[in-house]
Amino acid sequence: MKKLFATAMTAIGLLATDLPAAAQGGNAASYPNAPVKLIVPYTAGGVTDIMGRLFAEQAGKRLGQPVIIENKTGANGTLGGVQMLSADPAGYSLTMLPIGTFRMPHITGAQFNPLKDFTYISVISGFNYYIAVNSNSPWMNMSDLIAYAKKSNGAVSYGTPGANSSQHIGMAQLGVQAKADWTHVPFKGDADAISALLGNHIQAVVSSSSILPYVNSGKIRVLASLGDVRSPDLPNAPTLKEQGFPIVHTSPMGIAGPKGMDPTVVKKLETAFREAYKDPEYQAGLKKLGMSAIYMNAADYTKYATETFNGEREALKSMGVEVK
């Protein structure tokens, strides 16, 4: 893992911008004949970044060219999508797309249109989200936290990796449905939110699998998961649905390129990505990171993108958010 990380970080310096057309050369039939850049729209060293590097290693083996990771952080994980607006459609610049790609245009008026500006290739993983508290807190289940929030007039604050993230939206929806009064505290990432929780600066977090080591060590207690079914990593943690709140937030992570990609190139990438996804080493990596093994081909991912873009708009409207 360390060797892979060091090699990829060195290569980033050699491939910080799109490869010039002359370097790419060839055509769809000979693709790829140069390294492929894959943008990870999150900080190096995080769960998504590690997953992306594991996948890039396996995909590169299938493509016969290295897949080089470049980190582009900020804007709720949508900077990779922004980069695709100016990328050459030859297929040498791709990006990972989180679910925020389909949400943020409704909130901020993002530069891109998810229905028009991307070529969707594959979904390769997914996140599980959890509502958790410090293990030294008095709240043993979700009902306890909700009851406390109802009678304490905003004394409960919860941390997430950012405003309008899936974690924020999910907890806000729960507050509306449960008629619980709590305050959102956005952080730069899971690590900062977890540190605040352990320091008793906030009362709860809504986090991804980043909390698993703290749960296993007994420092954090999970009250609920936000999945459609219970997470295999925490089978004793009930879903919000099981507790009477029809709120589900999963976050498939996919890979896309700019619009106008040649179907032959898309098919080559789709095939390589499917094989990389099935690789036992990658599957073991997903399990170790606490991520879901989710796969979609290009057709299914394209359909999902349309449905999710429209669904996110309706979800935001139901919360009273003014959408664009």
C-alpha positions as a LaTeX table, in Angstrom:
\begin{tabular}{lrrr}
\hline
Residue & $x$ (\AA) & $y$ (\AA) & $z$ (\AA) \\
\hline
Met1 & 0.00 & 0.00 & 0.00 \\
Lys2 & 2.79 & 2.44 & 0.98 \\
Lys3 & 4.70 & 1.64 & $-2.21$ \\
Leu4 & 1.57 & 2.17 & $-4.30$ \\
Phe5 & 0.86 & 5.48 & $-2.55$ \\
Ala6 & 4.41 & 6.77 & $-3.04$ \\
Thr7 & 4.51 & 5.75 & $-6.69$ \\
Ala8 & 1.18 & 7.37 & $-7.45$ \\
Met9 & 2.08 & 10.59 & $-5.64$ \\
Thr10 & 5.31 & 10.86 & $-7.64$ \\
Ala11 & 3.41 & 10.33 & $-10.86$ \\
Ile12 & 0.97 & 13.09 & $-9.99$ \\
Gly13 & 3.72 & 15.62 & $-10.46$ \\
Leu14 & 4.31 & 14.29 & $-13.96$ \\
Leu15 & 0.63 & 14.38 & $-14.86$ \\
Ala16 & $-0.83$ & 17.41 & $-13.12$ \\
Thr17 & $-2.67$ & 18.54 & $-16.23$ \\
Asp18 & $-4.37$ & 16.80 & $-19.12$ \\
Leu19 & $-2.02$ & 15.02 & $-21.49$ \\
Pro20 & $-1.58$ & 16.98 & $-24.73$ \\
Ala21 & $-3.21$ & 15.49 & $-27.78$ \\
Ala22 & 0.18 & 14.77 & $-29.35$ \\
Ala23 & 1.19 & 12.66 & $-26.38$ \\
Gln24 & $-2.09$ & 10.75 & $-26.45$ \\
Gly25 & $-1.93$ & 10.01 & $-30.13$ \\
Gly26 & $-3.66$ & 7.11 & $-31.85$ \\
Asn27 & $-7.40$ & 6.59 & $-32.00$ \\
Ala28 & $-10.14$ & 4.67 & $-30.28$ \\
Ala29 & $-8.94$ & 1.37 & $-31.69$ \\
Ser30 & $-5.48$ & 1.78 & $-30.12$ \\
Tyr31 & $-6.73$ & 3.23 & $-26.82$ \\
Pro32 & $-5.03$ & 3.55 & $-24.41$ \\
Asn33 & $-1.49$ & 4.21 & $-25.57$ \\
Ala34 & $-0.58$ & 6.59 & $-22.72$ \\
Pro35 & $-1.30$ & 6.85 & $-18.97$ \\
Val36 & $-4.85$ & 7.62 & $-17.91$ \\
Lys37 & $-5.49$ & 10.28 & $-15.26$ \\
Leu38 & $-8.19$ & 9.62 & $-12.66$ \\
Ile39 & $-9.22$ & 12.53 & $-10.43$ \\
Val40 & $-10.12$ & 11.71 & $-6.83$ \\
Pro41 & $-12.07$ & 14.75 & $-5.56$ \\
Tyr42 & $-10.96$ & 14.26 & $-1.96$ \\
Thr43 & $-7.82$ & 14.64 & 0.14 \\
Ala44 & $-4.92$ & 12.25 & $-0.31$ \\
Gly45 & $-4.78$ & 9.59 & 2.38 \\
Gly46 & $-8.51$ & 9.47 & 3.09 \\
Val47 & $-10.77$ & 6.45 & 2.63 \\
Thr48 & $-11.88$ & 7.49 & $-0.88$ \\
Asp49 & $-8.32$ & 8.23 & $-1.95$ \\
Ile50 & $-7.03$ & 4.86 & $-0.73$ \\
Met51 & $-9.91$ & 3.09 & $-2.45$ \\
Gly52 & $-9.21$ & 5.02 & $-5.66$ \\
Arg53 & $-5.54$ & 4.05 & $-5.64$ \\
Leu54 & $-6.35$ & 0.40 & $-5.07$ \\
Phe55 & $-8.78$ & 0.49 & $-7.96$ \\
Ala56 & $-6.38$ & 2.42 & $-10.21$ \\
Glu57 & $-3.72$ & $-0.23$ & $-9.69$ \\
Gln58 & $-6.07$ & $-3.01$ & $-10.78$ \\
Ala59 & $-7.56$ & $-1.01$ & $-13.67$ \\
Gly60 & $-4.08$ & $-0.16$ & $-14.97$ \\
Lys61 & $-3.24$ & $-3.86$ & $-15.18$ \\
Arg62 & $-6.28$ & $-4.45$ & $-17.39$ \\
Leu63 & $-5.74$ & $-1.41$ & $-19.59$ \\
Gly64 & $-2.02$ & $-1.99$ & $-20.11$ \\
Gln65 & $-1.30$ & 1.62 & $-19.06$ \\
Pro66 & $-0.92$ & 3.15 & $-15.59$ \\
Val67 & $-3.93$ & 4.92 & $-14.11$ \\
Ile68 & $-2.57$ & 7.94 & $-12.27$ \\
Ile69 & $-4.44$ & 9.51 & $-9.35$ \\
Glu70 & $-4.75$ & 13.28 & $-9.03$ \\
Asn71 & $-6.44$ & 14.79 & $-5.98$ \\
Lys72 & $-8.77$ & 17.78 & $-6.45$ \\
Thr73 & $-10.33$ & 18.76 & $-3.12$ \\
Gly74 & $-13.16$ & 21.11 & $-2.23$ \\
Ala75 & $-16.66$ & 22.06 & $-3.38$ \\
Asn76 & $-18.23$ & 18.96 & $-1.80$ \\
Gly77 & $-16.33$ & 16.60 & $-4.07$ \\
Thr78 & $-17.47$ & 18.21 & $-7.32$ \\
Leu79 & $-14.18$ & 19.65 & $-8.60$ \\
Gly80 & $-13.51$ & 16.51 & $-10.62$ \\
Gly81 & $-16.74$ & 17.13 & $-12.48$ \\
Val82 & $-15.69$ & 20.72 & $-13.15$ \\
Gln83 & $-12.41$ & 19.47 & $-14.62$ \\
Met84 & $-14.32$ & 17.31 & $-17.11$ \\
Leu85 & $-15.78$ & 20.43 & $-18.75$ \\
Ser86 & $-12.39$ & 21.24 & $-20.27$ \\
Ala87 & $-11.02$ & 17.69 & $-20.61$ \\
Asp88 & $-10.35$ & 16.10 & $-24.00$ \\
Pro89 & $-12.96$ & 13.37 & $-24.68$ \\
Ala90 & $-10.23$ & 10.99 & $-25.87$ \\
Gly91 & $-10.51$ & 9.17 & $-22.53$ \\
Tyr92 & $-7.20$ & 10.05 & $-20.87$ \\
Ser93 & $-8.80$ & 12.23 & $-18.19$ \\
Leu94 & $-11.50$ & 10.75 & $-15.97$ \\
Thr95 & $-12.93$ & 11.55 & $-12.56$ \\
Met96 & $-14.60$ & 9.84 & $-9.66$ \\
Leu97 & $-18.05$ & 11.29 & $-8.98$ \\
Pro98 & $-19.69$ & 11.26 & $-5.53$ \\
Ile99 & $-23.41$ & 11.71 & $-5.03$ \\
Gly100 & $-22.85$ & 15.42 & $-4.37$ \\
Thr101 & $-22.38$ & 15.76 & $-8.12$ \\
Phe102 & $-26.12$ & 15.29 & $-8.50$ \\
Arg103 & $-27.08$ & 17.46 & $-5.51$ \\
Met104 & $-24.90$ & 20.57 & $-5.64$ \\
Pro105 & $-26.21$ & 21.94 & $-8.98$ \\
His106 & $-29.62$ & 22.30 & $-7.32$ \\
Ile107 & $-28.09$ & 24.25 & $-4.43$ \\
Thr108 & $-25.20$ & 26.28 & $-5.81$ \\
Gly109 & $-25.84$ & 26.32 & $-9.54$ \\
Ala110 & $-22.72$ & 24.27 & $-10.39$ \\
Gln111 & $-20.89$ & 24.92 & $-13.64$ \\
Phe112 & $-21.80$ & 21.49 & $-15.01$ \\
Asn113 & $-25.07$ & 19.79 & $-15.87$ \\
Pro114 & $-24.93$ & 16.12 & $-14.78$ \\
Leu115 & $-27.42$ & 15.17 & $-17.51$ \\
Lys116 & $-25.38$ & 16.65 & $-20.35$ \\
Asp117 & $-21.72$ & 17.13 & $-19.46$ \\
Phe118 & $-20.44$ & 13.65 & $-18.51$ \\
Thr119 & $-19.96$ & 10.23 & $-20.03$ \\
Tyr120 & $-20.80$ & 7.72 & $-17.29$ \\
Ile121 & $-18.63$ & 4.58 & $-17.26$ \\
Ser122 & $-18.91$ & 2.55 & $-14.05$ \\
Val123 & $-19.85$ & 2.64 & $-10.38$ \\
Ile124 & $-17.13$ & 0.88 & $-8.40$ \\
Ser125 & $-18.00$ & 1.25 & $-4.68$ \\
Gly126 & $-20.28$ & 2.89 & $-2.16$ \\
Phe127 & $-20.26$ & 4.49 & 1.27 \\
Asn128 & $-22.11$ & 3.46 & 4.41 \\
Tyr129 & $-23.13$ & 6.24 & 6.80 \\
Tyr130 & $-23.73$ & 6.08 & 10.54 \\
Ile131 & $-25.12$ & 8.30 & 13.30 \\
Ala132 & $-22.85$ & 7.91 & 16.30 \\
Val133 & $-22.15$ & 9.37 & 19.73 \\
Asn134 & $-19.31$ & 9.27 & 22.22 \\
Ser135 & $-19.40$ & 6.00 & 24.16 \\
Asn136 & $-19.36$ & 7.95 & 27.44 \\
Ser137 & $-22.62$ & 9.70 & 26.51 \\
Pro138 & $-25.95$ & 8.69 & 28.10 \\
Trp139 & $-27.65$ & 7.93 & 24.76 \\
Met140 & $-27.87$ & 4.22 & 24.09 \\
Asn141 & $-30.13$ & 4.36 & 21.02 \\
Met142 & $-31.65$ & 6.79 & 18.54 \\
Ser143 & $-34.79$ & 7.23 & 20.64 \\
Asp144 & $-32.68$ & 8.46 & 23.55 \\
Leu145 & $-30.94$ & 11.10 & 21.44 \\
Ile146 & $-34.19$ & 12.26 & 19.84 \\
Ala147 & $-35.94$ & 12.53 & 23.20 \\
Tyr148 & $-33.06$ & 14.55 & 24.63 \\
Ala149 & $-32.99$ & 16.86 & 21.61 \\
Lys150 & $-36.73$ & 17.49 & 21.87 \\
Lys151 & $-36.55$ & 18.69 & 25.46 \\
Ser152 & $-33.18$ & 20.45 & 25.43 \\
Asn153 & $-33.89$ & 23.18 & 22.86 \\
Gly154 & $-30.97$ & 22.80 & 20.49 \\
Ala155 & $-28.40$ & 21.53 & 22.98 \\
Val156 & $-27.50$ & 18.69 & 20.60 \\
Ser157 & $-24.97$ & 19.55 & 17.90 \\
Tyr158 & $-23.80$ & 17.08 & 15.29 \\
Gly159 & $-20.80$ & 17.10 & 12.98 \\
Thr160 & $-20.55$ & 16.13 & 9.32 \\
Pro161 & $-17.89$ & 16.47 & 6.60 \\
Gly162 & $-19.65$ & 19.54 & 5.21 \\
Ala163 & $-22.81$ & 21.46 & 4.50 \\
Asn164 & $-25.18$ & 19.76 & 2.04 \\
Ser165 & $-23.30$ & 16.47 & 2.27 \\
Ser166 & $-25.36$ & 13.27 & 2.41 \\
Gln167 & $-24.64$ & 13.14 & 6.13 \\
His168 & $-25.99$ & 16.66 & 6.64 \\
Ile169 & $-29.08$ & 16.08 & 4.48 \\
Gly170 & $-29.87$ & 12.79 & 6.23 \\
Met171 & $-29.65$ & 14.25 & 9.73 \\
Ala172 & $-31.66$ & 17.32 & 8.70 \\
Gln173 & $-34.40$ & 15.08 & 7.30 \\
Leu174 & $-34.40$ & 13.08 & 10.54 \\
Gly175 & $-34.76$ & 16.28 & 12.55 \\
Val176 & $-37.82$ & 17.27 & 10.52 \\
Gln177 & $-39.46$ & 13.86 & 10.77 \\
Ala178 & $-38.67$ & 13.33 & 14.45 \\
Lys179 & $-39.39$ & 16.97 & 15.35 \\
Ala180 & $-36.00$ & 17.07 & 17.04 \\
Asp181 & $-34.06$ & 20.30 & 17.43 \\
Trp182 & $-30.33$ & 19.94 & 16.76 \\
Thr183 & $-27.58$ & 22.05 & 15.28 \\
His184 & $-25.36$ & 21.21 & 12.32 \\
Val185 & $-21.61$ & 21.80 & 12.66 \\
Pro186 & $-19.76$ & 21.33 & 9.33 \\
Phe187 & $-16.14$ & 20.15 & 9.37 \\
Lys188 & $-13.52$ & 19.69 & 6.66 \\
Gly189 & $-13.82$ & 15.92 & 6.86 \\
Asp190 & $-14.72$ & 12.91 & 8.97 \\
Ala191 & $-11.46$ & 13.04 & 10.92 \\
Asp192 & $-12.10$ & 16.55 & 12.24 \\
Ala193 & $-15.70$ & 15.75 & 13.17 \\
Ile194 & $-14.65$ & 12.58 & 15.00 \\
Ser195 & $-11.96$ & 14.47 & 16.93 \\
Ala196 & $-14.58$ & 17.01 & 18.01 \\
Leu197 & $-16.88$ & 14.22 & 19.15 \\
Leu198 & $-14.17$ & 12.48 & 21.16 \\
Gly199 & $-13.33$ & 15.83 & 22.76 \\
Asn200 & $-17.01$ & 16.30 & 23.72 \\
His201 & $-17.23$ & 19.50 & 21.66 \\
Ile202 & $-20.24$ & 18.09 & 19.77 \\
Gln203 & $-22.76$ & 15.45 & 20.81 \\
Ala204 & $-22.99$ & 13.34 & 17.65 \\
Val205 & $-21.47$ & 12.73 & 14.23 \\
Val206 & $-22.85$ & 11.43 & 10.98 \\
Ser207 & $-19.87$ & 9.69 & 9.45 \\
Ser208 & $-18.78$ & 7.11 & 6.93 \\
Ser209 & $-16.64$ & 4.06 & 7.69 \\
Ser210 & $-13.99$ & 6.37 & 9.17 \\
Ile211 & $-15.60$ & 5.72 & 12.55 \\
Leu212 & $-15.17$ & 1.94 & 12.46 \\
Pro213 & $-11.79$ & 1.83 & 14.27 \\
Tyr214 & $-13.24$ & 3.97 & 17.07 \\
Val215 & $-16.32$ & 1.76 & 17.30 \\
Asn216 & $-14.13$ & $-1.33$ & 17.49 \\
Ser217 & $-12.01$ & 0.24 & 20.22 \\
Gly218 & $-15.10$ & 1.16 & 22.23 \\
Lys219 & $-14.69$ & 4.94 & 21.98 \\
Ile220 & $-17.77$ & 5.56 & 19.82 \\
Arg221 & $-21.27$ & 4.11 & 19.92 \\
Val222 & $-23.34$ & 3.82 & 16.73 \\
Leu223 & $-27.06$ & 4.54 & 17.09 \\
Ala224 & $-28.20$ & 4.01 & 13.51 \\
Ser225 & $-27.08$ & 3.40 & 9.97 \\
Leu226 & $-28.46$ & 5.29 & 6.97 \\
Gly227 & $-28.47$ & 2.37 & 4.56 \\
Asp228 & $-31.41$ & 0.53 & 3.07 \\
Val229 & $-30.27$ & $-2.56$ & 5.00 \\
Arg230 & $-27.90$ & $-3.03$ & 7.91 \\
Ser231 & $-24.21$ & $-2.65$ & 7.23 \\
Pro232 & $-22.24$ & $-5.92$ & 7.30 \\
Asp233 & $-19.55$ & $-4.06$ & 9.24 \\
Leu234 & $-21.99$ & $-3.18$ & 12.04 \\
Pro235 & $-24.80$ & $-5.74$ & 11.86 \\
Asn236 & $-26.10$ & $-4.79$ & 15.31 \\
Ala237 & $-26.71$ & $-1.16$ & 14.30 \\
Pro238 & $-30.33$ & $-0.77$ & 13.15 \\
Thr239 & $-31.17$ & 1.35 & 10.14 \\
Leu240 & $-33.25$ & 4.49 & 10.46 \\
Lys241 & $-35.93$ & 2.67 & 8.46 \\
Glu242 & $-36.10$ & $-0.01$ & 11.14 \\
Gln243 & $-36.56$ & 2.72 & 13.74 \\
Gly244 & $-39.55$ & 4.22 & 11.97 \\
Phe245 & $-37.91$ & 6.88 & 9.81 \\
Pro246 & $-37.99$ & 6.22 & 6.03 \\
Ile247 & $-34.64$ & 7.91 & 5.40 \\
Val248 & $-32.00$ & 6.18 & 3.30 \\
His249 & $-28.70$ & 7.64 & 2.19 \\
Thr250 & $-26.20$ & 5.53 & 0.32 \\
Ser251 & $-23.52$ & 7.04 & $-1.85$ \\
Pro252 & $-22.35$ & 5.05 & $-4.86$ \\
Met253 & $-18.97$ & 6.26 & $-6.13$ \\
Gly254 & $-18.62$ & 6.16 & $-9.90$ \\
Ile255 & $-16.17$ & 7.04 & $-12.64$ \\
Ala256 & $-17.03$ & 9.30 & $-15.56$ \\
Gly257 & $-15.33$ & 11.20 & $-18.33$ \\
Pro258 & $-16.19$ & 14.29 & $-20.36$ \\
Lys259 & $-19.10$ & 14.29 & $-22.75$ \\
Gly260 & $-18.52$ & 13.08 & $-26.29$ \\
Met261 & $-16.32$ & 10.06 & $-25.54$ \\
Asp262 & $-16.06$ & 7.44 & $-28.28$ \\
Pro263 & $-18.28$ & 4.41 & $-27.47$ \\
Thr264 & $-15.36$ & 2.10 & $-28.28$ \\
Val265 & $-13.24$ & 3.79 & $-25.60$ \\
Val266 & $-16.11$ & 3.70 & $-23.12$ \\
Lys267 & $-16.54$ & $-0.03$ & $-23.72$ \\
Lys268 & $-12.82$ & $-0.67$ & $-23.18$ \\
Leu269 & $-12.89$ & 1.25 & $-19.92$ \\
Glu270 & $-16.12$ & $-0.39$ & $-18.79$ \\
Thr271 & $-14.65$ & $-3.85$ & $-19.41$ \\
Ala272 & $-11.39$ & $-3.04$ & $-17.63$ \\
Phe273 & $-13.23$ & $-1.46$ & $-14.70$ \\
Arg274 & $-15.57$ & $-4.43$ & $-14.33$ \\
Glu275 & $-12.58$ & $-6.79$ & $-14.18$ \\
Ala276 & $-10.75$ & $-4.51$ & $-11.75$ \\
Tyr277 & $-13.85$ & $-4.35$ & $-9.54$ \\
Lys278 & $-14.05$ & $-8.14$ & $-9.40$ \\
Asp279 & $-10.37$ & $-8.55$ & $-8.50$ \\
Pro280 & $-10.04$ & $-10.26$ & $-5.09$ \\
Glu281 & $-7.44$ & $-7.75$ & $-3.94$ \\
Tyr282 & $-9.74$ & $-4.83$ & $-4.66$ \\
Gln283 & $-12.69$ & $-6.55$ & $-3.01$ \\
Ala284 & $-10.58$ & $-7.22$ & 0.06 \\
Gly285 & $-9.58$ & $-3.56$ & 0.09 \\
Leu286 & $-13.21$ & $-2.43$ & 0.04 \\
Lys287 & $-14.01$ & $-4.70$ & 2.97 \\
Lys288 & $-11.03$ & $-3.45$ & 4.95 \\
Leu289 & $-12.06$ & 0.17 & 4.32 \\
Gly290 & $-15.66$ & $-0.51$ & 5.33 \\
Met291 & $-17.03$ & 0.42 & 1.90 \\
Ser292 & $-19.84$ & $-1.28$ & 0.01 \\
Ala293 & $-19.17$ & $-3.47$ & $-2.99$ \\
Ile294 & $-21.43$ & $-1.78$ & $-5.56$ \\
Tyr295 & $-21.02$ & $-2.05$ & $-9.32$ \\
Met296 & $-22.92$ & $-0.52$ & $-12.25$ \\
Asn297 & $-22.07$ & $-0.68$ & $-15.94$ \\
Ala298 & $-22.23$ & 2.36 & $-18.20$ \\
Ala299 & $-25.90$ & 1.96 & $-19.10$ \\
Asp300 & $-27.04$ & 1.43 & $-15.51$ \\
Tyr301 & $-24.86$ & 4.27 & $-14.24$ \\
Thr302 & $-26.27$ & 6.65 & $-16.84$ \\
Lys303 & $-29.81$ & 5.73 & $-15.78$ \\
Tyr304 & $-28.88$ & 6.09 & $-12.11$ \\
Ala305 & $-27.40$ & 9.55 & $-12.75$ \\
Thr306 & $-30.63$ & 10.80 & $-14.29$ \\
Glu307 & $-32.83$ & 9.36 & $-11.56$ \\
Thr308 & $-30.58$ & 10.62 & $-8.78$ \\
Phe309 & $-30.25$ & 14.12 & $-10.20$ \\
Asn310 & $-34.02$ & 14.45 & $-10.32$ \\
Gly311 & $-34.48$ & 12.70 & $-6.97$ \\
Glu312 & $-32.03$ & 14.97 & $-5.16$ \\
Arg313 & $-33.96$ & 18.01 & $-6.37$ \\
Glu314 & $-37.20$ & 16.67 & $-4.92$ \\
Ala315 & $-35.52$ & 15.68 & $-1.63$ \\
Leu316 & $-34.13$ & 19.18 & $-1.18$ \\
Lys317 & $-37.48$ & 20.76 & $-1.97$ \\
Ser318 & $-39.15$ & 18.55 & 0.64 \\
Met319 & $-36.75$ & 19.99 & 3.23 \\
Gly320 & $-37.67$ & 23.54 & 2.30 \\
Val321 & $-34.39$ & 24.20 & 0.49 \\
Glu322 & $-34.68$ & 26.73 & $-2.33$ \\
Val323 & $-33.42$ & 24.87 & $-5.37$ \\
Lys324 & $-32.08$ & 26.29 & $-8.59$ \\
\hline
\end{tabular}
